[in-house]
Amino acid sequence: MTVYRTLHYQLALALMAERRERWRRTSLLVAGPHPRRPVRRWVGRQLVSFGTRLAGEPTMRPVRAR
């Protein structure tokens, strides 16, 4: 085995380890129970409803729409 092939092999192992680590971290966030998720969803719903109310205000409508 030449040095060139050894470097390729080590590079491949490093990339595989990095991908495994990234997959482990993302799968934990997606598959595992996340305690802050209900809070984030509630905050998101509040922001959407606030934005809807704000967009309905007369001062937020374009001049042509009045």
N, CA, C and O of each residue as an XYZ file, in Angstrom:
264
protein
N       0.859     -1.181      0.000
C       0.000      0.000      0.000
C       0.903      1.241      0.000
O       1.824      1.344      0.809
N       0.639      2.149     -0.883
C       1.463      3.351     -0.986
C       0.969      4.402      0.004
O      -0.095      4.263      0.606
N       1.752      5.433      0.153
C       1.378      6.539      1.045
C       0.120      7.215      0.527
O      -0.740      7.632      1.303
N       0.023      7.319     -0.791
C      -1.140      7.959     -1.401
C      -2.421      7.197     -1.053
O      -3.429      7.807     -0.698
N      -2.382      5.874     -1.153
C      -3.554      5.068     -0.803
C      -3.847      5.136      0.684
O      -5.010      5.152      1.085
N      -2.819      5.176      1.500
C      -3.017      5.267      2.944
C      -3.715      6.573      3.296
O      -4.609      6.588      4.142
N      -3.317      7.666      2.659
C      -3.963      8.949      2.928
C      -5.425      8.917      2.508
O      -6.285      9.455      3.204
N      -5.708      8.287      1.372
C      -7.098      8.168      0.940
C      -7.913      7.363      1.946
O      -9.051      7.708      2.264
N      -7.316      6.293      2.434
C      -7.995      5.440      3.408
C      -8.274      6.210      4.696
O      -9.375      6.133      5.242
N      -7.287      6.947      5.176
C      -7.469      7.729      6.407
C      -8.491      8.839      6.189
O      -9.298      9.125      7.074
N      -8.460      9.459      5.021
C      -9.429     10.502      4.713
C     -10.841      9.920      4.665
O     -11.785     10.525      5.174
N     -10.980      8.750      4.056
C     -12.289      8.106      3.987
C     -12.797      7.761      5.377
O     -13.979      7.956      5.663
N     -11.937      7.257      6.244
C     -12.355      6.940      7.611
C     -12.774      8.196      8.378
O     -13.751      8.180      9.127
N     -12.027      9.279      8.182
C     -12.368     10.532      8.861
C     -13.713     11.070      8.378
O     -14.520     11.542      9.179
N     -13.954     10.999      7.065
C     -15.234     11.467      6.537
C     -16.392     10.606      7.032
O     -17.462     11.123      7.353
N     -16.180      9.302      7.093
C     -17.231      8.413      7.595
C     -17.542      8.703      9.058
O     -18.708      8.716      9.454
N     -16.517      8.933      9.855
C     -16.734      9.236     11.268
C     -17.484     10.563     11.429
O     -18.365     10.690     12.279
N     -17.122     11.543     10.604
C     -17.806     12.838     10.676
C     -19.276     12.704     10.285
O     -20.149     13.289     10.927
N     -19.547     11.930      9.228
C     -20.938     11.732      8.810
C     -21.732     10.986      9.861
O     -22.890     11.314     10.121
N     -21.117      9.984     10.468
C     -21.812      9.246     11.531
C     -22.154     10.168     12.701
O     -23.258     10.112     13.242
N     -21.207     11.008     13.084
C     -21.445     11.930     14.192
C     -22.554     12.923     13.863
O     -23.422     13.196     14.692
N     -22.518     13.458     12.649
C     -23.562     14.396     12.232
C     -24.923     13.706     12.202
O     -25.920     14.282     12.636
N     -24.968     12.483     11.695
C     -26.223     11.729     11.648
C     -26.741     11.451     13.051
O     -27.942     11.539     13.305
N     -25.826     11.113     13.968
C     -26.228     10.829     15.343
C     -26.840     12.074     15.991
O     -27.856     11.989     16.682
N     -26.211     13.226     15.759
C     -26.735     14.458     16.357
C     -28.086     14.839     15.763
O     -28.993     15.203     16.512
N     -28.251     14.769     14.455
C     -29.517     15.162     13.853
C     -30.606     14.151     14.157
O     -31.758     14.538     14.355
N     -30.277     12.865     14.202
C     -31.308     11.878     14.492
C     -31.784     12.011     15.934
O     -32.944     11.723     16.229
N     -30.917     12.438     16.826
C     -31.356     12.651     18.203
C     -32.368     13.791     18.280
O     -33.342     13.720     19.029
N     -32.126     14.845     17.495
C     -33.043     15.977     17.525
C     -34.382     15.631     16.893
O     -35.425     16.107     17.341
N     -34.357     14.812     15.863
C     -35.586     14.508     15.140
C     -36.365     13.398     15.826
O     -37.575     13.517     16.020
N     -35.681     12.320     16.193
C     -36.373     11.139     16.681
C     -36.637     11.180     18.183
O     -37.656     10.666     18.645
N     -35.747     11.775     18.935
C     -35.892     11.749     20.385
C     -36.892     12.770     20.889
O     -37.218     13.732     20.194
N     -37.374     12.556     22.096
C     -38.294     13.550     22.669
C     -37.553     14.847     22.961
O     -36.488     14.851     23.579
N     -38.122     15.909     22.517
C     -37.480     17.214     22.686
C     -38.362     18.035     23.616
O     -39.477     18.390     23.234
N     -37.900     18.348     24.825
C     -38.776     19.007     25.797
C     -39.205     20.419     25.412
O     -40.253     20.884     25.859
N     -38.405     21.118     24.580
C     -38.751     22.499     24.241
C     -39.658     22.595     23.029
O     -40.107     23.687     22.682
N     -39.939     21.460     22.372
C     -40.725     21.507     21.145
C     -42.126     22.069     21.359
O     -42.537     22.917     20.567
N     -42.898     21.655     22.386
C     -44.230     22.254     22.573
C     -44.163     23.761     22.812
O     -45.029     24.503     22.349
N     -43.152     24.206     23.524
C     -43.009     25.647     23.788
C     -42.724     26.383     22.482
O     -43.289     27.447     22.229
N     -41.855     25.822     21.661
C     -41.552     26.469     20.373
C     -42.782     26.520     19.490
O     -43.023     27.520     18.814
N     -43.564     25.444     19.490
C     -44.776     25.449     18.674
C     -45.756     26.501     19.184
O     -46.375     27.202     18.383
N     -45.908     26.623     20.503
C     -46.823     27.613     21.056
C     -46.362     29.013     20.680
O     -47.170     29.846     20.270
N     -45.056     29.277     20.819
C     -44.523     30.599     20.472
C     -44.736     30.870     18.991
O     -45.093     31.985     18.610
N     -44.522     29.860     18.151
C     -44.733     30.036     16.714
C     -46.181     30.371     16.391
O     -46.449     31.242     15.563
N     -47.119     29.684     17.041
C     -48.538     29.990     16.811
C     -48.881     31.398     17.260
O     -49.649     32.094     16.595
N     -48.319     31.825     18.384
C     -48.577     33.181     18.867
C     -48.037     34.217     17.891
O     -48.693     35.225     17.629
N     -46.847     33.975     17.354
C     -46.270     34.915     16.396
C     -47.087     34.985     15.111
O     -47.272     36.064     14.548
N     -47.576     33.836     14.648
C     -48.387     33.832     13.435
C     -49.685     34.583     13.665
O     -50.101     35.377     12.822
N     -50.331     34.337     14.803
C     -51.593     35.042     15.055
C     -51.358     36.547     15.229
O     -52.176     37.358     14.794
N     -50.254     36.913     15.857
C     -49.934     38.334     16.006
C     -49.673     38.971     14.643
O     -50.123     40.084     14.372
N     -48.941     38.253     13.788
C     -48.670     38.774     12.447
C     -49.939     38.925     11.627
O     -50.075     39.873     10.853
N     -50.870     37.990     11.794
C     -52.140     38.076     11.074
C     -52.942     39.285     11.532
O     -53.502     40.021     10.719
N     -52.988     39.478     12.852
C     -53.703     40.662     13.371
C     -53.028     41.942     12.914
O     -53.701     42.905     12.544
N     -51.712     41.959     12.939
C     -50.977     43.156     12.543
C     -51.178     43.457     11.057
O     -51.292     44.620     10.670
N     -51.221     42.424     10.233
C     -51.418     42.633      8.796
C     -52.826     43.134      8.505
O     -53.047     43.774      7.477
N     -53.774     42.860      9.380
C     -55.136     43.320      9.177
C     -55.380     44.745      9.624
O     -56.441     45.305      9.348
N     -54.423     45.338     10.305
C     -54.586     46.716     10.762
C     -54.637     47.670      9.568
O     -53.940     47.456      8.576
N     -55.445     48.707      9.656
C     -55.541     49.658      8.532
C     -54.221     50.342      8.206
O     -53.955     50.644      7.043
N     -53.403     50.588      9.202
C     -52.134     51.278      8.940
C     -51.124     50.375      8.238
O     -50.163     50.876      7.654
N     -51.316     49.061      8.279
C     -50.379     48.144      7.648
C     -50.755     47.802      6.218
O     -49.951     47.215      5.494
N     -51.959     48.156      5.798
C     -52.380     47.855      4.432
C     -51.769     48.864      3.464
O     -51.530     50.013      3.836
N     -51.517     48.444      2.231
C     -51.001     49.407      1.243
C     -52.019     50.479      0.944
O     -53.216     50.266      1.135
N     -51.573     51.620      0.482
C     -52.443     52.765      0.230
C     -53.468     52.429     -0.841
O     -54.626     52.830     -0.725
N     -53.074     51.706     -1.875
C     -53.980     51.378     -2.958
C     -55.141     50.482     -2.512
O     -56.205     50.484     -3.132
N     -54.932     49.721     -1.440
C     -55.955     48.780     -0.981
C     -57.044     49.472     -0.144
O     -58.069     48.860      0.154
N     -56.838     50.707      0.227
C     -57.820     51.402      1.078
C     -58.989     51.912      0.282
O     -59.901     52.518      0.844
